[in-house]
Amino acid sequence: MILTCGLSPAWQHILVADGLSPGEVNRASEVYWCASGKVLNAAIAIAHLGGKGRVVSVLGGARGADVQREFEGWEVETSWVDCAAPTRVCTTMIDSSTGFATELVENAGALSAAELACFRQACAEGAGEADLILVMGSIPPGVPADIFAEILAATPARAVLDIRGPELLQAVSAGAFLVKPNRQELEWTLGRELADEAAVLEGMRELNDRGAEWVVVSQGAGPVLVTSAGDRARVFPPRVEAVNSIGCGDCMAGAIALALDEGREPLAAISYGIAAAADNLATVLMGRLDRRRVEELAAEVKTETIPIG
């Protein structure tokens, strides 16, 4: 069983228009509302791919209730922590003429000490049953940066991390099997620009040295870079028609976690995650994946070894 936990869920408003003109009135041809945010996207992806999982997160207000109702229709266990701050609303605007997606992100609200204690307790209870723990997303203001390190230290399960910044560095030191920042998140975490592939690989090696067995860095449409103690590789995603790029990294993390939980070797699991990201890219709603299609796309993923030294 996979435990997916995070503190920044969202209720997503998606508007699709044939062309977007800044500063002018833009009328949407399609409108969608759905549960989202990194933690929910990953949990949704795992459920749609047939995985057994539990999600732990914080929800508040009317939009939090909307999230709960949507999850009732899926095969996923839930541990929702009620909070006073309303669940944030994020808006995605998709230009169907170009395939470009623009996201307006509302930050997550602050949590009380009691709410954070309930989240820790829910994670501890879920971790006791989990074979793998998946940690997703940013933390609200006031939450200590060691929150995820503390959770990982209390469980022997393998951990996959899709987080950034100080919380990533501390969680890696607490023990992580695989971490998956994108290139921009890796730069932000390390506090410096990574101008070329060599610099990115060097930064990834730093995370390996801090304790991450595998480091996976996505680069948009470019090749995904992978490092471990004995491997360096470029992994090339399959080509699909882009519809909505939001949530692709979240689906990658969820699918990698599922593939590892099912017993696949790390490089095969990473290829499966890249295929899930491609499937997500070709759909409007995030995480609502098709396992048959993901398996087909995984067969198109190509891996190229990068020599060491």
C-alpha positions as CSV (number, residue, x, y, z in Angstrom):
1,M,0.0,0.0,0.0
2,I,1.2,3.5,-0.9
3,L,0.7,6.4,1.6
4,T,0.6,9.7,-0.3
5,C,0.8,12.8,2.0
6,G,1.1,16.5,1.5
7,L,-0.1,19.8,2.8
8,S,-1.1,21.8,-0.3
9,P,-4.2,20.3,-1.9
10,A,-6.3,22.4,-4.3
11,W,-9.7,22.7,-6.0
12,Q,-8.9,23.3,-9.6
13,H,-10.8,25.6,-12.0
14,I,-9.9,24.8,-15.7
15,L,-10.9,27.1,-18.5
16,V,-10.3,26.2,-22.2
17,A,-10.4,28.9,-24.9
18,D,-9.4,29.0,-28.5
19,G,-6.8,31.6,-28.1
20,L,-6.0,33.9,-25.1
21,S,-5.5,37.6,-25.4
22,P,-4.0,39.3,-22.3
23,G,-5.9,42.5,-21.3
24,E,-9.0,41.5,-23.2
25,V,-12.2,39.6,-22.6
26,N,-11.6,35.9,-23.2
27,R,-14.6,33.5,-23.3
28,A,-14.1,29.9,-22.4
29,S,-15.4,27.1,-24.6
30,E,-15.0,24.5,-21.9
31,V,-15.0,24.7,-18.1
32,Y,-14.0,22.1,-15.5
33,W,-13.7,21.8,-11.7
34,C,-11.7,19.0,-10.1
35,A,-9.6,18.0,-7.1
36,S,-5.9,18.9,-7.7
37,G,-2.7,20.1,-6.1
38,K,0.4,17.9,-6.1
39,V,-0.7,15.5,-3.3
40,L,-4.1,14.9,-4.8
41,N,-2.9,14.6,-8.4
42,A,-0.5,11.9,-7.3
43,A,-3.1,10.0,-5.3
44,I,-5.6,10.3,-8.2
45,A,-3.0,9.0,-10.6
46,I,-2.3,6.0,-8.4
47,A,-6.0,5.2,-8.0
48,H,-6.6,5.4,-11.8
49,L,-3.6,3.1,-12.5
50,G,-5.1,0.5,-10.2
51,G,-2.9,1.0,-7.2
52,K,-3.8,0.5,-3.6
53,G,-3.3,3.6,-1.6
54,R,-4.2,6.1,1.1
55,V,-4.0,9.9,0.9
56,V,-3.5,12.1,3.9
57,S,-4.0,15.9,3.5
58,V,-5.8,18.9,5.0
59,L,-9.1,20.2,3.7
60,G,-11.3,23.2,4.7
61,G,-14.4,25.0,3.7
62,A,-16.7,24.4,0.8
63,R,-14.0,23.5,-1.7
64,G,-12.6,21.0,0.8
65,A,-16.0,19.4,0.8
66,D,-16.0,19.3,-3.0
67,V,-12.6,17.4,-2.9
68,Q,-14.0,14.9,-0.4
69,R,-17.1,14.2,-2.6
70,E,-14.9,13.6,-5.7
71,F,-12.7,11.1,-3.9
72,E,-15.7,9.1,-2.8
73,G,-16.0,7.8,-6.3
74,W,-12.5,6.3,-6.4
75,E,-10.8,3.2,-5.0
76,V,-8.6,5.1,-2.5
77,E,-8.6,5.4,1.2
78,T,-8.6,8.9,2.7
79,S,-7.5,10.6,5.9
80,W,-8.7,14.2,5.8
81,V,-7.6,16.6,8.5
82,D,-10.2,19.4,8.9
83,C,-8.7,22.9,9.0
84,A,-10.0,26.4,9.4
85,A,-8.3,27.8,6.3
86,P,-10.4,27.1,3.2
87,T,-8.9,24.8,0.6
88,R,-7.2,27.0,-2.0
89,V,-8.6,27.4,-5.6
90,C,-6.1,27.4,-8.5
91,T,-7.0,28.3,-12.0
92,T,-5.7,26.9,-15.2
93,M,-6.2,28.6,-18.5
94,I,-5.6,26.4,-21.6
95,D,-5.2,28.0,-25.0
96,S,-6.4,25.2,-27.3
97,S,-4.9,26.9,-30.4
98,T,-1.4,26.5,-29.0
99,G,-1.6,23.9,-26.3
100,F,-0.1,26.3,-23.8
101,A,-1.4,26.2,-20.2
102,T,-1.2,29.2,-17.8
103,E,-1.8,28.5,-14.1
104,L,-2.8,31.0,-11.5
105,V,-1.8,29.6,-8.1
106,E,-3.3,30.5,-4.8
107,N,-1.0,29.7,-1.8
108,A,-2.2,27.3,0.8
109,G,-3.5,28.8,4.1
110,A,-1.7,28.6,7.4
111,L,-2.4,25.7,9.8
112,S,-2.8,25.8,13.6
113,A,-0.6,23.8,15.8
114,A,-3.5,21.4,16.6
115,E,-4.2,20.9,12.9
116,L,-0.6,20.2,12.1
117,A,-0.5,17.7,15.0
118,C,-3.5,15.9,13.6
119,F,-1.8,15.7,10.2
120,R,1.3,14.2,11.8
121,Q,-0.8,11.7,13.6
122,A,-2.7,10.7,10.5
123,C,0.6,10.2,8.6
124,A,2.0,8.1,11.4
125,E,-1.1,5.9,11.4
126,G,-1.0,5.5,7.7
127,A,2.7,4.8,7.6
128,G,2.3,1.8,9.9
129,E,0.4,0.0,7.1
130,A,2.4,1.4,4.1
131,D,5.0,-0.3,2.0
132,L,6.0,3.0,0.4
133,I,5.4,6.6,1.4
134,L,5.0,9.3,-1.3
135,V,5.6,12.9,0.0
136,M,4.2,15.7,-2.3
137,G,4.2,19.4,-2.6
138,S,5.0,22.7,-0.8
139,I,4.3,23.5,2.8
140,P,2.0,26.3,4.1
141,P,3.5,29.3,5.9
142,G,4.6,28.5,9.5
143,V,5.0,24.8,9.0
144,P,8.5,23.7,10.0
145,A,10.8,22.6,7.2
146,D,11.6,19.3,9.0
147,I,7.9,18.2,8.9
148,F,8.5,15.5,6.2
149,A,11.9,14.5,7.7
150,E,10.1,13.8,10.9
151,I,7.5,11.7,9.2
152,L,10.1,9.7,7.3
153,A,12.2,9.1,10.4
154,A,9.2,7.4,12.0
155,T,8.6,4.8,9.2
156,P,10.8,2.1,7.7
157,A,8.9,2.2,4.4
158,R,10.8,3.4,1.3
159,A,10.1,7.0,0.5
160,V,9.6,8.9,-2.8
161,L,9.8,12.7,-2.5
162,D,8.4,15.3,-4.9
163,I,9.2,18.3,-2.7
164,R,11.7,21.2,-2.8
165,G,13.8,23.6,-0.8
166,P,14.8,23.1,2.8
167,E,12.1,20.5,3.4
168,L,13.7,18.4,0.6
169,L,17.2,18.7,1.9
170,Q,16.1,17.7,5.4
171,A,13.9,14.8,4.2
172,V,16.7,13.5,2.1
173,S,19.0,13.4,5.1
174,A,16.3,11.5,7.0
175,G,16.4,8.8,4.3
176,A,14.8,8.8,0.8
177,F,14.8,6.1,-1.8
178,L,14.0,8.4,-4.7
179,V,13.5,12.1,-5.1
180,K,11.9,13.8,-8.1
181,P,12.3,17.6,-8.4
182,N,12.2,19.3,-11.7
183,R,15.2,21.4,-12.9
184,Q,13.8,24.7,-11.6
185,E,13.0,23.1,-8.2
186,L,16.5,21.6,-8.0
187,E,18.0,25.0,-8.6
188,W,15.8,26.6,-5.9
189,T,16.8,23.8,-3.5
190,L,20.5,24.2,-4.1
191,G,20.4,27.9,-4.3
192,R,22.2,28.3,-7.6
193,E,21.6,28.3,-11.3
194,L,22.3,25.0,-13.1
195,A,23.2,26.3,-16.6
196,D,23.8,23.1,-18.4
197,E,23.4,19.3,-18.2
198,A,26.8,18.9,-16.4
199,A,25.7,21.3,-13.7
200,V,22.4,19.6,-13.3
201,L,24.1,16.2,-12.9
202,E,26.5,17.7,-10.3
203,G,23.5,19.0,-8.4
204,M,21.8,15.7,-8.5
205,R,24.9,14.0,-7.2
206,E,24.8,16.3,-4.2
207,L,21.3,14.9,-3.3
208,N,22.7,11.3,-3.8
209,D,25.5,12.2,-1.4
210,R,23.0,13.5,1.1
211,G,21.2,10.2,1.2
212,A,18.9,9.8,-1.9
213,E,19.5,6.5,-3.6
214,W,17.9,7.7,-6.8
215,V,17.5,11.3,-8.1
216,V,15.2,12.0,-11.0
217,V,15.0,15.5,-12.6
218,S,12.4,16.4,-15.2
219,Q,13.0,19.2,-17.7
220,G,9.7,19.8,-19.4
221,A,9.7,18.3,-22.9
222,G,13.5,17.5,-22.6
223,P,15.0,14.3,-21.4
224,V,14.6,13.3,-17.8
225,L,18.0,12.9,-16.0
226,V,18.6,10.1,-13.6
227,T,21.5,9.5,-11.1
228,S,22.2,6.9,-8.5
229,A,25.4,5.5,-6.9
230,G,26.2,3.5,-10.1
231,D,24.0,5.0,-12.8
232,R,23.6,8.1,-14.9
233,A,21.0,8.2,-17.7
234,R,18.9,10.4,-19.9
235,V,15.4,9.1,-20.4
236,F,13.4,10.4,-23.3
237,P,9.7,10.8,-23.0
238,P,7.3,9.6,-25.8
239,R,5.8,12.2,-28.1
240,V,2.1,13.1,-27.5
241,E,-0.1,16.0,-28.4
242,A,0.0,18.5,-25.6
243,V,-3.3,19.4,-24.1
244,N,-2.6,20.4,-20.4
245,S,0.9,20.3,-18.9
246,I,-0.3,20.9,-15.3
247,G,0.2,17.9,-13.0
248,C,2.5,15.9,-15.3
249,G,5.3,15.8,-12.7
250,D,2.8,14.8,-10.0
251,C,1.6,11.9,-12.2
252,M,5.2,10.9,-12.8
253,A,5.9,10.7,-9.1
254,G,2.7,8.8,-8.4
255,A,3.3,6.3,-11.2
256,I,6.9,5.8,-10.1
257,A,5.8,5.0,-6.6
258,L,3.2,2.6,-7.9
259,A,5.7,0.8,-10.2
260,L,8.2,0.5,-7.3
261,D,5.4,-0.8,-5.1
262,E,4.6,-3.4,-7.7
263,G,8.2,-4.6,-7.7
264,R,9.6,-3.0,-10.8
265,E,13.3,-2.0,-10.9
266,P,14.0,1.7,-10.4
267,L,14.8,2.5,-14.1
268,A,11.7,0.6,-15.3
269,A,9.7,2.4,-12.6
270,I,11.0,5.8,-13.8
271,S,10.1,4.9,-17.4
272,Y,6.6,4.0,-16.3
273,G,6.4,7.4,-14.5
274,I,7.5,9.2,-17.6
275,A,4.8,7.4,-19.6
276,A,2.2,8.5,-17.0
277,A,3.3,12.1,-17.4
278,A,2.9,11.8,-21.1
279,D,-0.6,10.4,-20.7
280,N,-1.5,13.3,-18.4
281,L,-0.1,15.8,-20.9
282,A,-2.6,14.6,-23.5
283,T,-5.7,15.1,-21.3
284,V,-7.5,18.1,-19.8
285,L,-8.0,16.8,-16.2
286,M,-4.9,16.0,-14.1
287,G,-4.2,12.4,-12.9
288,R,-7.2,10.8,-14.6
289,L,-4.9,8.3,-16.3
290,D,-5.6,5.2,-18.5
291,R,-3.4,2.2,-17.4
292,R,-3.5,0.5,-20.8
293,R,-2.4,3.7,-22.5
294,V,0.4,4.3,-20.0
295,E,1.7,0.8,-20.6
296,E,1.7,1.5,-24.3
297,L,3.6,4.7,-23.8
298,A,6.1,3.1,-21.5
299,A,7.2,0.9,-24.3
300,E,8.1,4.0,-26.3
301,V,10.3,5.5,-23.6
302,K,14.0,5.4,-24.5
303,T,17.0,5.3,-22.1
304,E,20.5,6.4,-22.8
305,T,23.4,5.8,-20.4
306,I,25.6,8.8,-19.5
307,P,29.2,7.7,-19.0
308,I,30.6,8.4,-15.5
309,G,33.9,10.3,-15.3
